Amino acid sequence: MSSCAAAVAATACCDSSGSCYTKSGTTAGGLNWCYGFQNGQKPWTAGDNGAAKCLVNLHLNQNSACITTAGSSCDDAGNSPEVLCAHSTELFGGYQLDSDDASAIQAAMDDAFASGLMWSDSTAQGPGYVVFTHVADNGSGVKGIQIFNNNLC
């Protein structure tokens, strides 16, 4: 993914530790987004993208820090093996997303799929997840979702 840059300083999608790469963009409606990841061998598939976007939709209606695909409407019978839970980046409550957050985050997810994202879930090099974030005009994160392929909820 030549259009991604290594994060040399903390961003809304990567801290300055590990080997985090970040990509950012803007929706047609002017919402800024980014995603951060460690390079790896796991493809971001159409199934992963669909399940992750479904979890974002659940975060529109549920004020839960972490939502799993298991037992939810996002469980797609194994078609998204790399997406098992979505964890909010909020630390102290307020986990529910608004429609702008969801739109920006889902646009970032669509870009990851269209760009052929290959990521790592190894915690030896980084956090072991992909983070998708709605970004304010000043570059700070508004709200984000961390996608894990293990159940940390």
Secondary structure, 3 states (H helix, E strand, C coil): CCCCEECCCCCCCCCCCCCEEEEEEECCCCCEEEEEEEEEEEECCHHHHHHHHHHHHHHHHCCCCEEECCCCCCCCCCCCCCCCEEEECCCCCCCCCCHHHHHHHHHHHHHHHHCCCEECCCCCCCCCCEEEEEECCCCCEEEEEEEECCCCC
